[in-house]
Structures are given as C-alpha cells and as structure tokens.
Amino acid sequence: MEYDNNKLTNAKLRGHREIITEDVKKGYEPMGFIPVSFGPSGKTLAGDLIFKEIVH
C-alpha cells in the first residue's frame, strides 16, 4: 500500500479497506502491516499488508 503523501503535513493511506474486505471474503485474516518505504523525515510512505489464511 502506498500513502498519499503531503510533504508539509501527513500521509494518508487509501484503498486498504477494500483490499482487506476482499481478502477476508477469500478466507484470509488481516494480521498487520510492515512499513517498506520512508520519507526523509522518517514518515512511512508505503507498506505491505500481512494476511494469514484461515484454515477450517
């Protein structure tokens, strides 16, 4: 996931809820988020969503 970054204030994550909703329907449980890209001030600019397959 990439953030919409405003260099003067904050960065907003968009589109993550749709991805989570779709993956839950496919049988995955959201487990977390790993930041993978940072701006020069240390602000997170991109990250990976982590899912676990639900086994019944």
C-alpha positions, 0 to 999 in steps of 0.5 A: 500500500502506498500513502498519499503523501503531503510533504508539509503535513501527513500521509494518508493511506487509501484503498486498504479497506477494500483490499482487506474486505476482499481478502477476508471474503477469500478466507484470509485474516488481516494480521498487520502491516510492515512499513517498506518505504520512508520519507526523509523525515522518517514518515512511512510512505508505503507498506505491505499488508500481512494476511494469514489464511484461515484454515477450517 
